[in-house]
Amino acid sequence: MPLFQLFLLAVIQGLTEFLPVSSSGHLILLPGLTGGQDQGLAIDVAVHVGTLIAVVLYFWTDVRIAIAGCGRLACGKVDTQGAFLALCLAISTIPVVIAGLAIKMTGIDEILRSVAVIGWTMLGFGLVLYWADMTGSEEKTDQSWSLKDAVLMGLAQMLALIPGTSRSGITITAARRLGYGREGAAKLSMLMSIPTILASGALLSLDVVGNANWSLARDALIGASFAFVAALLALTLMMRLLRSVSFTPYVIYRVIFGICLLIWAYS
């Protein structure tokens, strides 16, 4: 794959992964808009892994606490902050892993990668985000995350397997409806992305190694590196803006983009 296309993919991924506008939807649409070849799921996941490293670095304090708690959790004990955080992250990841495996085994993942599907989900879930953001209270912080809320956000995260939904968008939507403030909702959404991307990345990495496609592996590594830099910059900016800006600008973008995609799909 040409270096410029990899760079473009990585920048798009880095800028959109942490915004509720569906990074995967943009990546799927890129070949059709530019006339280039479809980068495929392996490259999609590679640039997601690049953003994953950025999330881990940005939220390293929380990640370190969760990693430390994994040992206690493995012993069946949830008696520390880290163990409880690790448990919540694990529970919130189970639904999307099961649903993801089911979709991959049935082969409908490729069917869902269409302009019409992305247009409808971009528009529909954008409006749902607006409703949740306008009506949700802000009585909870990320420190008050509960097992019940982790389950509910995990179930919502399954919808992100439909291109255009936005993993961050749907989990932020769920968190806002559950009463979490904007900054806390975004933080929980980002932390939830870590085990989710790890699971999907591990699955597709086996496909790459099994096929001995080292050229694809090289492109994936370059894409991940570009995405890491772009994502770290975007994440830093977004978390600062959330202190004073609502999710309405992202909703407006989703609605306009979704309508344009539907016009394109049905014309």
C-alpha positions in Angstrom: 0.0 0.0 0.0 1.3 3.5 -0.9 2.9 5.4 2.0 0.6 8.4 1.5 -2.5 6.2 1.8 -1.2 4.7 5.0 -0.5 8.1 6.3 -4.0 9.3 5.4 -5.6 6.3 7.0 -3.6 6.8 10.2 -4.5 10.5 10.5 -8.2 9.8 10.0 -8.0 7.1 12.6 -6.1 9.2 15.0 -8.4 12.2 14.7 -11.7 10.3 14.8 -11.1 7.4 17.2 -11.7 9.5 20.3 -14.5 11.6 18.8 -18.1 10.1 18.7 -18.1 10.1 14.9 -17.1 6.5 14.0 -13.5 6.1 13.0 -14.2 2.7 11.4 -17.0 4.2 9.3 -14.5 6.8 7.9 -11.9 4.2 7.2 -14.4 2.0 5.3 -15.5 5.0 3.2 -12.0 6.3 2.4 -11.3 4.0 -0.6 -14.7 4.9 -2.2 -14.1 8.6 -1.8 -10.4 8.5 -3.0 -10.7 5.8 -5.6 -8.0 3.8 -3.8 -8.1 0.1 -2.8 -9.9 -1.0 0.3 -7.2 -1.3 3.0 -9.0 -4.3 4.6 -9.7 -5.2 8.2 -6.1 -5.9 9.1 -5.0 -2.4 8.4 -8.2 -1.1 10.1 -7.2 -2.9 13.3 -3.6 -1.9 13.0 -4.3 1.8 13.1 -6.7 1.1 15.9 -3.8 -0.5 17.8 -1.8 2.7 17.2 -4.5 4.6 18.9 -4.7 2.0 21.7 -1.1 2.7 22.6 -1.9 6.4 22.7 -4.8 5.7 25.1 -2.6 3.6 27.4 0.0 6.3 27.5 -2.5 9.1 28.2 -4.3 7.2 30.9 -1.3 5.4 32.2 -2.1 6.1 35.8 -5.4 4.3 35.5 -4.0 1.6 33.3 -1.2 0.9 35.8 -3.8 0.6 38.6 -5.9 -1.9 36.6 -2.8 -4.0 35.6 -1.8 -4.2 39.2 -5.3 -5.3 40.1 -5.3 -8.1 37.6 -3.2 -10.3 40.0 -5.7 -9.9 42.8 -8.6 -10.5 40.4 -6.9 -13.7 39.1 -6.9 -14.9 42.7 -10.6 -14.3 43.0 -10.2 -11.2 45.1 -11.8 -7.8 44.4 -10.5 -6.0 47.4 -8.5 -3.1 45.8 -9.3 -0.2 43.4 -7.3 -1.8 40.7 -9.0 -5.2 41.0 -12.4 -3.6 40.8 -11.4 -1.5 37.8 -10.0 -4.6 36.0 -13.2 -6.5 36.8 -15.4 -3.7 35.3 -13.2 -3.5 32.2 -13.4 -7.3 31.7 -17.1 -7.5 32.2 -17.7 -4.6 29.8 -15.6 -6.3 27.1 -17.3 -9.8 27.2 -20.4 -8.8 25.2 -18.6 -7.2 22.3 -16.1 -10.1 22.1 -18.9 -12.7 21.9 -20.8 -10.6 19.3 -17.7 -9.9 17.3 -16.8 -13.6 17.1 -20.4 -14.4 16.0 -20.3 -11.7 13.3 -16.9 -12.9 12.0 -18.0 -16.6 11.9 -21.2 -15.8 10.0 -19.3 -13.6 7.5 -21.8 -10.7 7.8 -19.0 -8.2 8.8 -18.3 -7.5 5.1 -22.0 -7.0 4.3 -22.2 -4.3 7.0 -19.4 -2.4 5.4 -21.7 -0.4 3.1 -22.4 3.3 2.5 -26.1 2.9 3.3 -25.5 1.2 6.6 -22.9 3.8 7.6 -25.2 6.6 6.6 -28.1 5.3 8.7 -26.0 4.6 11.8 -24.1 7.9 11.5 -27.4 9.8 11.5 -29.4 7.6 13.9 -26.9 7.2 16.6 -25.8 10.8 16.3 -29.4 11.9 17.3 -29.4 9.3 20.1 -26.1 10.8 21.4 -27.7 14.3 21.3 -30.7 13.1 23.3 -28.5 11.4 25.9 -26.2 14.4 26.2 -29.0 16.9 26.6 -31.1 14.8 29.1 -28.4 12.9 31.0 -27.4 14.2 34.5 -23.8 14.7 35.6 -24.1 13.2 39.1 -21.5 10.5 38.6 -17.7 10.6 37.9 -15.5 7.9 36.5 -14.5 7.0 40.1 -18.1 5.9 40.8 -18.2 3.3 38.0 -20.2 0.3 39.1 -20.5 -3.3 37.9 -24.1 -2.7 36.8 -23.0 0.3 34.7 -20.1 -1.6 33.3 -22.5 -4.3 32.1 -24.9 -1.8 30.5 -22.1 0.1 28.8 -20.6 -3.2 27.6 -24.0 -4.2 26.0 -24.1 -0.8 24.3 -20.6 -1.3 23.0 -21.8 -4.3 21.0 -23.7 -1.9 18.7 -20.3 -0.4 17.7 -19.7 -3.6 15.6 -22.1 -2.0 13.1 -19.9 0.5 11.0 -20.9 4.1 11.5 -22.2 3.6 15.1 -18.9 4.7 16.7 -17.6 2.7 19.7 -16.7 5.8 21.6 -20.0 7.4 20.6 -22.3 4.6 21.8 -20.4 4.0 25.1 -20.4 7.8 25.8 -24.1 7.8 25.0 -24.7 5.0 27.5 -22.5 6.7 30.1 -24.3 10.0 29.8 -27.7 8.4 30.2 -26.4 6.6 33.3 -25.6 10.0 34.8 -21.8 10.4 34.1 -20.4 13.8 33.3 -19.0 14.4 29.8 -15.3 14.1 30.9 -16.0 11.0 33.0 -18.0 9.4 30.2 -15.3 10.0 27.7 -12.6 8.6 30.1 -14.6 5.4 30.8 -15.1 5.0 27.0 -11.4 5.3 26.3 -10.5 2.8 29.1 -13.1 0.4 27.7 -11.4 0.6 24.3 -8.2 -1.0 25.6 -9.3 -4.6 26.1 -11.7 -4.3 23.1 -9.0 -3.3 20.7 -6.6 -5.8 22.2 -9.0 -8.6 21.5 -9.8 -7.7 17.9 -6.1 -7.0 17.2 -5.0 -10.4 18.6 -7.6 -12.1 16.4 -6.6 -10.5 13.2 -2.9 -10.7 14.0 -3.3 -14.5 14.0 -4.7 -14.2 10.4 -1.7 -12.2 9.3 0.8 -14.5 10.8 -1.0 -17.6 9.6 -1.0 -16.4 6.1 2.6 -15.3 6.3 1.7 -12.0 4.7 4.7 -10.1 5.8 4.1 -7.2 3.4 0.7 -6.6 5.0 2.3 -6.9 8.5 4.9 -4.2 7.5 2.1 -1.9 6.2 0.2 -2.5 9.4 3.2 -1.5 11.6 3.7 1.7 9.6 0.0 2.6 9.9 0.0 1.9 13.6 3.0 4.2 14.1 1.4 7.1 12.2 -1.9 6.5 14.1 -0.2 6.6 17.5 1.2 10.1 16.9 -2.1 11.5 15.5 -4.2 9.9 18.2 -2.1 11.2 21.1 -2.4 14.7 19.8 -6.2 14.4 19.2 -6.8 12.8 22.6 -5.0 15.5 24.5 -7.0 18.2 22.7 -10.4 16.4 23.1 -10.1 15.9 26.8 -9.3 19.5 27.3 -12.2 20.7 25.1 -14.7 18.5 27.0 -14.4 20.7 30.0 -16.2 23.5 28.2 -17.8 22.0 25.1 -20.8 19.6 24.7 -21.1 16.8 22.2 -23.5 18.9 20.0 -20.8 19.8 17.4 -20.1 16.1 16.8 -23.8 15.5 16.5 -24.2 18.2 13.9 -21.3 16.7 11.9 -22.8 13.2 12.2 -26.2 14.3 10.9 -24.8 16.2 8.0 -22.4 13.5 7.1 -25.1 10.8 7.5 -27.5 12.6 5.2 -24.9 13.1 2.6 -24.0 9.4 2.7 -27.7 8.4 2.3 -28.1 10.6 -0.7 -25.0 9.1 -2.2 -26.1 5.5 -1.4 -29.6 5.8 -2.8 -28.9 8.1 -5.8 
